[in-house]
């Protein structure tokens, strides 16, 4: 990438990417999948966040005029290069068991470009807290 003081970023400096999103139950699946993605596929541009979720097709009993109570879910997000998007999508789908009822949903979308990101090699992995 051209980084001089008078440089102008070019589209070729930012490889086209895909962002993969996955909604999973709040049961630790997100942390497990993120760890596996890093160890097995080298994915480091990823994370998760807590959200409130409500299954649109779930059988819910509420009083008339009241909304059902939402539950906590995790939204997993992964940025990857175009050439590895299908592999990463399939890995998350099977690893998070999205193929099973009420286990989540997934989608991906194209991104115009993303800044390449590499972690320094001499920094140890963090240990997950309990």
PyMOL commands that set and color helices and strands:
alter all, ss='L'
color gray80, all
select helices_A, chain A and resi 11-13+29-41+82-95
alter helices_A, ss='H'
color red, helices_A
select strands_A, chain A and resi 17-25+46-53+71-81+105-111
alter strands_A, ss='S'
color yellow, strands_A
deselect
rebuild
show_as cartoon
